[in-house]
Amino acid sequence: MSRPTSWVGHGLIAILLFFGIIIVSLKARRLDYTKPIMVIGPDGITGQKLPKLIPWSMIERVETPQAGRAGLIYLTVRKDADPEILKHLYKWQPFQNRTFGIPHRVPGYSSCEVTDILNRYFESSQRG
């Protein structure tokens, strides 16, 4: 014979699910969807979660994982990078060896297009 399930357990799960939805919605509200989330341009990379522009001269290396499902492009910043940027990047995404990831899945662009744009700007900054 099986025991009847406890309604207390179902209630606790419902409460936890409710709080999870609230936390996710509060984090989503911090972004301003009228502005771009990330901007890659000839001067550098900026975004809503960055305090200021990261110039290409501050970026030492760009790495793109070969796996198609890896949703990040990894950037390594120089040792002499702006301390404010490094502090913010470390708080946003704890990284090792000054490497952090940015998403390359942008609506309206394929991953290859975003990677090509990023590499083109980075290579032109290294040449000139």
N, C-alpha and C positions, 0 to 999 in steps of 0.2 A: 504494500500500500504506500502510496506517495503522500508526502505532507503538503498541505496547502502553502502556497507562496506567501511570504510576508509582504504586506502592503507598505510597511515601513521602508523596506529595501527599495521598492519601486519609487517611493516618494523621495528618498535620498538621491537616487539616480536622476530623477527629474529636476531636483534642485541644483545638482552639480551641472547638469546640462544647461540649465537656465543661466547660471553664472558664467559658464564657458561662452555662451552666446553673447552675453553682455560684455565680457572682456574683449572678445574679438571685434565687436561693433565699436567699442570705445577706441581701440587701436586704429581702426579704419577711419574714424572721424578725425584723427590727427593729420591726415593727409588732405591737402587742398586739391580736389580733383579738377579745378579750373586751371591749375598750373601743371606743367609737365613734371613728372616724378623724377626724371633724370634727363639731363641735357648733355650730349656729347658734341663738342664743337672744336674749332681750330685752336681755341685758347686753352681748353682743358675739359674737365668733367665737373658738372655741378648737379645738384639735386635738392629736393625738399629736405632730406635728412642730413645734408652737409651744411656746415656753417658758412662756407665760402667755396669758391672755385678751387679745384685741384688742378694746377697748371700741368701741362705735359712735361715740363722740365722737372717736375717733382716726382714723376713716375719713372722708375728704373726699368721695369720689365712688364710685359703683358703676356699672359699665358691663357690659352684657350684649351680646355680639356677635349680630348678626341672623342669621348663618349657623347653621343647625341642627346642623352637625357640629362647631362650635367647642366643645370640652368644658370651657371655663373661663369663670368670671365674674371680671372684673377689678376690683380694689379699689385705690383710690389713698389712701394714708395721708397725714395732715397733716405739714407740715414740722416741727412741734413734737412729733411722736410720740416715744414712749419709745425712747431709743437702743438698748436691749437688743433690743426687738422689731425695729427697723430692721436691726440687725446680723444677727440671726438670719434674717430674711426675705431679706436680700441674699445670705447664705451659702446658703440653701436654694434660692433662685431669683433669680439676678441680674436685677434689674429697672431700668428707667429711669423717671425722673420719679416715683419712689416708688410705682409701680404694680406689683402682683403678681396672679397668677391663682390662683383656687381652683376645684376641679372642681365642676361642677354635675350630674354624673351620679352619683346616690346610689341604691343598691339600694332598691327599694320606692317610690321617688318618680320622677316624670317630671322632665325638665329644667325644664319650665314651673313645676311645683310648687315646686322648689327656688328658682328665680329669684323667684317670687312671695313666698315666705317671706322671702328675703333682702331684697327691696325693701321689703316691709311693715315689717320691723324697722328698716331704715335710715331710711325716711321717718318712722316714729314717733319715732325718736331725734332727727331734725332738727327736728321740730315741738316736742318737749317737752324 
